[in-house]
Each structure stands twice: as structure tokens, then as C-alpha cells.
Amino acid sequence: MTVSLPRTAALAVVAALALSACGAAPESSSTTADGKSAATATSAADFGGLAALVKAAKKEGTLNAIALPRDWANYGALIDGFEKKYGIKVEVENPDGSSQDEINAVTSRKGQGRAPDVLDLGSSFALSAAQQGLLAPYKVASFADIPTEQKDAQARWYNDYGGYISIGCDAKRVKTCPTTFADLLKPQYKGQVALNGNPTKSGSAFGGVWAASLASGGSFDDIQPGLDFFAKLKKNGNYTPVESTPATVEKGETPISIDWDYLNAGYADEFKSKGVDWKVAVPTDGKFSQYYSQAVNKDAPHPAAARLWQEYLYSAEGQNLWLKGYARPALMTAMEKAGTLDKTAAAKLPEVSGTPSFPTEDQQGKAKTVLGQGWAKAVSG
């Protein structure tokens, strides 16, 4: 909100050059003939129907996105599909940015035409943005099919896609690839273990620390064992502060990467042609599943395009494109029942057993606070 380029909470650099360095938001807001405004519409029906929303979004002509690498969960295909279907240009700024970078862009550019229209945030960051009053309530047509525990009751955010924390490993550089967090502490992995970003800013790295906590006797109520794990990993020389990216993997700088399974699985596909044998394992001792969340900036400069983007992402077409990127879409269960799920793509997902459980809003807030206070100390020195 980090498959190829990292999303440090996780699509070629376009907006950094295309968007002006300053400037006010567009003067004319998207409003229907009877006075309905896209900026306050809480559903397509509220704006006069999907056709009216499409018309208004096409008139705006642009969607400002941020921190969306093209190879992160197949976002490139989603962006291309949206542009082709509606003729609306998607400008992506800071593709390698973190979830916190997204929130910072919303707050610092309020009222500007270069502000992000939409956000894809690690779940704890989505909760924070909602608490700050930054998000617009909007229910996509399929809102009712999103599991209750994966959406905000006020529709300020809802989960889009997710997966499990996994361990990726370059089998040509690492003699025996680790498959558990306990393995990562072994001396043969000195200087080889990396995260995809800083867990105080990155949703994927945050998940990595929480998975380590579960593997070390912690729980959703106690992430401290995860900090202790990385402190130990740092002390014995196994942890490297280098942020894992495809480039660092190819160079051999980060031969072992803790990241979402859909990103590591995507690496495996991408690296075949580059001579890298990338193995992926979901650790049995730290099975942590999490989703990213979609949201609309309350002050989006292109409010109709922002809402249409959400409708596209939560259509069967959009959800299946995430699935093709090895990510588990939020509507997967509903689509399976409806017969609209891409079964071929679903069969390629990394294998896991059991039913995932998710931390509550309070648990996420507490964990974020603990990380913020203790991460730097854990990996310093």
C-alpha cells in the first residue's frame, strides 16, 4: 500500500513528474444537474447511479493514486484495466511509498489538485486515517458481500486483498532455505534476513514483526515478542537493515525476505527469467494473515473518479485481477458462491491450512504504539 518494487505499508513513477508541484484542486466539482455532488456521495446510487458516476469521472479525466507499484499484487493490470475501460488516466506518485507516506500526502496537500484521490493502506494505517477524519464514507455496490470484520461500519475503509506473511529465499545463494521463524535465528543466515521496509511505516513489515511475535509466544494482544525476536536477530548478525526489493534480491543483498506471500510468489514468477530460484514458505510457527484496505480521500480532487475506482476494484473483474497476482481478494468467498471466481488463479495461491483470524482495531492500535516506541531500539547498534 512492498510484486517487484517494494511498498514500504506498498507502478512506475508517473505522477512525480506529471503532477504539478503545487496548485489548487479543480474548481468545478463533479455535480449532477439536480445538484448531487460526487464529493459527498456515499454510494453510486446516491449520485444517481453508476452511469452518472462514470460520466462525471470521465469528465474529471484523471485519478491521483499513490504508493502503488505495478507489480504489487498485480496493480499494473488493475490500472491498465481501469484506464482502458473508462478512458481515465491513473497518475501514480511515489510507487515505492509507504502507508504512512500516503497519509502524509493527504494531510500536507489538502485542497491541492495533486492530493491523492484514493489510498491503499495497511489495515492499522487505515484505522488511523479514519480516526483522523481523512476518509470519505463510500459503499461500493458489493459492500454487503465484504465480510463484516473486514470493513468499517461507516464505510470509510474496507479490505481489498490480503495474504500471509511468508519467507522468500534465493535457493541458489542459500544452501538450505529457512521455512520457520525459528530457522531464521540459525548462524548460517548471518546478514541475510531482511524485511520489506520499516514496520512503523510499512504494513508488510508490520505484519512481519507480528508474525514473529506469534512464533515467539506472543499474541494479537502482545507484539513485544516480535520486537524481541528482531533484536535477537540483529544481535546475532542475521538481520540486515537493507530494505528488500527485487533489485536487492538480484544483487544478493537480501537473499532471505520476510514479506506477504503474494509478493514473494510474484517474485518467484518474475525471477525465473533472471536465474533466481526463489522459494516461498508460509512459516508454520508464525502464521499471520492480514489485508490491505481501500479508502477515498475525503478531500479528493477527483471525487467521481475516486469512487469509480472503488467500484472497479470491487467488481468481479477487479477482484480476479488481484487474485491473478496471488493475493486473496476480500470478496473471494462471495465470488466463489456466485461462480465468478477465477478458479485457475485461485488454485495457484500458496498453500496454507486453517482459518485465518485477525487482530481487532484496539489490538492493532496497541501494537502500532508498541512498535513506534520500541522498533528503533530493537534493531539499533
QUIFEN-V256200 format. One record per backbone hydrogen bond with DSSP energy under -1.0 kcal/mol. NH is the residue of the N-H (numbers start at 0). CO is the residue of the C=O. Records with the same first field share a line. If there is no record, write none. Layout:
NH=CO ; CO
This chain:
7=95
13=91
14=91
16=13
17=13
18=14
24=110
31=35
34=31
37=29
39=36
47=44
48=43
52=48
53=49
54=50
55=51
56=52
57=53
58=54
59=55
60=56
62=88
64=90
66=92
71=68
74=71
75=69
77=73
78=74
79=75
80=76
81=77
82=78
83=79
84=80
85=81
86=82
88=60
90=62
92=64
96=93
99=200
101=97
102=98
103=99
104=100
105=101
106=102
107=103
108=104
111=108
112=22
114=111
116=63
117=63
118=294
120=292
125=121
126=122
127=123
128=124
129=125
130=126
131=127
132=129
133=128
135=295
137=154
138=41
142=139
144=141
145=142
149=146
150=147
151=156
154=151
157=293
158=149
159=291
161=327
162=289
164=287
165=258
166=280
167=256
168=278
169=254
170=168 ; 276
172=169
173=169
183=179
184=181
185=182
188=185
189=186
190=236
191=188
192=237
193=255
196=194
200=197
201=197
205=201
206=202
207=203
208=204
209=205
210=206
211=207
212=208
213=209
214=210
215=212
217=212
218=221
221=218
225=222
226=222
227=223
228=224
229=225
230=226
231=227
232=228
233=229
234=230
235=231
236=233
237=232
238=232
239=192
243=194
245=3
248=244
249=245
250=246
251=248
252=247
253=247
255=191
256=167
257=193
258=165
260=163
263=259
264=260
265=261
266=262
267=263
268=264
269=265
270=266
273=270
274=271
275=270
277=275
278=168
280=166
287=285
289=162
291=160
292=120
293=157
294=118
296=116
297=133
299=296
305=301
306=302
307=303
308=304
309=305
310=306
311=307
312=308
313=309
314=311
318=314
319=315
320=316
321=317
322=318
323=319
324=321
325=322
326=321
327=161
329=159
331=328
334=330
335=331
336=332
337=333
338=334
339=334
342=340
345=341
346=342
347=344
348=345
363=359
364=360
365=361
366=362
367=363
368=364
369=365
370=366
371=367
372=368
373=369
374=370
377=373
378=374
